Structure formats: C-alpha cells, structure tokens
C-alpha cells in the first residue's frame, strides 16, 4: 500500500475542508464548546493553519488564514448552522482516530474524508430496535435502583418502551420533534395515572420521572454550567436555556395529563413505598449501565468500560454520600471519573468521553429539577420550589467542582 501524500502537499482549501468536517462531526457527536474549540485549534495548528473557532450549541463560526501569506490575503470564514449535538461515542472515537492518523501521516485527506463519510450510514432496523429496548431498560433500571415496587418498575418499563418508539418516530418526522418531550411526558403520566386508578397505588411522580429518565436534560445542564465556568458564556447560556426549556416541556406534558385526569374524574392512588431488597438495586444498576451504553451508541468493545464507568459513578456517589454527605459523594464521583477519563485519553490515546460521559450520567440533576417543578406546580407552594432549586444547585455545584478538580488532579493532554 502506497504512503499517503504528506500534509505539506495538501492544498490550503483541502486542509480547511478537513478541519471544517472534523468540527461539524465533533459538534454533532455532543462535544462541549471548550473541548471542541481546543481540539480544532490543535488540529489546525498541526495542519499549518491559523484558525479561530467559535462554537455554540446550534452552530459554528470558523475563521482561517494561512500563516505563510500576508494578513488579509487568505482569510476565510465559514458560518455553519447545526442542530444541537447528541452523544455518539462510537462515531466520536472513530472521528478522533481518523484525525490522529491524518496528523501522524498515516492517512491522506482524501481517504480521511471517505472514512468519515462512511460513518454516516443510516441506522439499521436492529440498531433502532436496540435503542427502543434501551429506553425501556433504562426506565426499569432506574426504577430498580430507586427500589420501587415491581408494579412501579413494570409501568416505568412499558412507558420507557413507548417513549423509545416515539423518539424513533420523531427521527423520521422532524415536525413532531418540537413537541416530543411534552407528548412523551403526557403519555407516561396518563399511563401511570390509569394504572394507579384502576390497578393499584403507585409512587406517581417517581414512576413518571423513571419513565422519562433518558429525556431529562441533566447532562445538558451540567455541560452548560461547565461551559460557563470555562468562560464560554454564549454557549453555556444557550445550552442552559435549552436544558431549562426541555424541563419545562416535560413538566407541561405531565401537568396536562394530570389536568385531564382531574377533568374526567380519575382519582389515582399514590403511595410512597421502596420495598425492594439490595440485590434488586444491584441488578437494576447493571441493567441501567447496559442501557446507557446502548443509548450512547458505544462500540461493542467499549461496553465493559462504559458500563463500569456508569456503575462506578453511581457507587462512588452513593457510598461517598453515606460517609460524607450527598454533595461530597457527587463531588468525589465527578472528580474520580474526570481524572479516569483524562488518564484513559492520555495513556490509551482514545477519547476520555468514553469514561467521563457515562460516569457522570447517573449524577446529573435532571430528575431533581423535574421533580421540583412538578412539586411546585402540584402544591402551588413557593417554598417547595425554592427547596427544589437549592437541591439542583447543590448537585450542579458538586458536579462542576468535581470536574474542575479532576482536571487539576490529572490534566488532559487531549481535548476529547
């Protein structure tokens, strides 16, 4: 096999096109602003380009110039409108590998474009079915971790499966996507209310939240505050607004269902019961970790690492919380998983997000924010709302502190 032409032989336009495609893909696969801009700047420097990237959740601005030409002679600016990214660990890892091979001189730009284009194959029926099943399994897993009764776990699982189907439907019908969160929340709440009325009492709000767990924007909230602390103020503010809007849409759908139930005279029986033994929690944790590996679209070979990271984050926060208090447990979990992700990127030369993202997914404050908003609306009590806001704030502060000090404990050599 012939060696690829050296990067010095690539044209200025070809190098720009490669950086633009790389930036678009990193954005699409859920990379935060500070990491995306750092990665693009490093790649552009090694391609002998001057690049000033600017990233926000819905677009990119990339300004290029050739340092070998005079100022203003080669300036090129690209403004790219993009939808908000979604975590895809497999494609992120492959994109990172392709970029590394290009920079190492083992892969030419033409072949790199071809390999990145090959990542755009549409999902198969099998992969779509796996995603739907993962929604149900995640809901079952969270219900088991919370030690809900078997009926509650079953209702959450059925809701999760139907939500997975609605999510797949929205991928094929973009107009439906705008109302997805409200519709899925309304569906989950109606099913929960019907079962609690005609079958047996349920932990009403907890079952609804377990059903919606995958749609909750806890990761977006965490990333938003992380970007704000990194002085990426526009991106952080936009991401935070998007996360709050998602919580509001989920709450709106739930409240509509509660209102309709009241209008038609449904009287749901509510209970607060957590009867399950410890072994159910452990089995449910394994199920939830597997579900997140599927939902994050990890490669098969990365499933053990992703599952270990998700379970490890939960266990560290739980036992650390029992010993030192809940915020301290979340801080320790975020610190350990951030340092572990940086170590993995440093010594295995693969994206640290493979460990970092699933590691903090069980810690994020999405469920607390939705529970607090539902409590505020149901009880019409400002004090309940203030308590919920403080709970979310405590979790966010502990998470961000863990992320910051984890990066200080073991700095990342790679931006991904």
Order of alpha helices (4+ residues) and beta strands (2+ residues): alpha-alpha-beta-beta-beta-alpha-alpha-alpha-alpha-alpha-alpha-alpha-alpha-alpha-alpha-alpha-alpha-alpha-alpha-alpha
